Amino acid sequence: MDFDFKTLLVILVVVLLIFGGKKLRTIGDDLGHAVRGFKKAMNEGDKEESASSADPRQIRSEASDAEFPETMKSGSQAPKSGRNT
């Protein structure tokens, strides 16, 4: 679709008649705040990403991995289910 100047002008006049000038100003302000907030969040994300790649931190543990004791030997006893069979 090719929009020329006349088509855009007609669309803007119709939108102005439907919403009114005050509402359009409010919508424009809200849209501008949203775009600024999005850009700010993207810049903060880039800063965090570059900071984390420049200084990678790892938690090192001196202890070995946790081992769980066997509570039941295989085949020696059936688990108790709370009902008698």
C-alpha positions in Angstrom: 0.0 0.0 0.0 1.2 3.4 -0.9 0.2 6.2 1.5 0.4 9.7 0.1 0.2 12.9 2.1 -3.6 13.3 1.5 -4.3 9.8 2.9 -2.3 10.4 6.0 -4.0 13.8 6.5 -7.4 12.3 6.3 -6.5 9.5 8.8 -5.1 12.1 11.2 -8.3 14.2 11.0 -10.5 11.2 11.6 -8.4 10.1 14.6 -8.6 13.7 15.9 -12.4 13.7 15.6 -12.7 10.4 17.3 -10.4 10.9 20.2 -10.1 14.6 20.6 -7.0 16.7 21.1 -6.6 16.3 24.8 -6.8 12.5 24.6 -4.3 12.4 21.7 -1.9 14.4 23.7 -2.3 12.0 26.6 -1.8 9.0 24.4 1.3 10.6 22.8 2.8 11.4 26.3 2.2 7.8 27.5 3.7 6.4 24.3 6.7 8.6 24.7 7.2 7.5 28.3 6.9 3.9 27.3 9.5 4.2 24.6 11.9 6.0 26.9 11.4 3.4 29.6 12.0 0.6 27.1 15.2 2.2 25.8 16.4 2.8 29.4 15.8 -0.9 30.3 17.6 -2.0 27.2 20.6 0.1 28.0 20.7 -1.1 31.6 20.5 -4.7 30.3 23.5 -4.1 28.0 25.5 -2.6 30.9 24.7 -5.6 33.1 25.7 -8.0 30.4 29.0 -6.3 29.7 29.8 -6.1 33.4 29.0 -9.7 33.9 31.1 -10.8 30.9 34.1 -8.7 32.1 34.0 -10.0 35.7 32.7 -13.5 35.8 32.2 -14.8 39.3 31.8 -18.4 40.3 31.0 -19.8 43.7 33.6 -22.4 44.6 33.0 -24.9 47.3 35.7 -26.6 49.3 33.3 -29.4 50.4 32.5 -32.3 48.2 29.0 -32.8 46.8 26.3 -33.9 49.2 25.8 -37.6 49.5 22.6 -39.0 50.8 22.7 -42.1 53.0 20.7 -45.0 51.8 17.7 -45.3 54.1 16.7 -48.7 52.8 18.7 -51.5 51.4 17.4 -52.8 48.1 15.1 -55.7 48.6 15.4 -55.9 52.3 12.2 -54.2 53.3 9.2 -52.9 51.4 8.2 -49.2 52.1 5.5 -48.7 54.6 2.4 -47.2 52.9 0.1 -46.8 55.9 -2.3 -49.5 54.9 -2.2 -53.1 55.8 -2.2 -55.7 53.0 
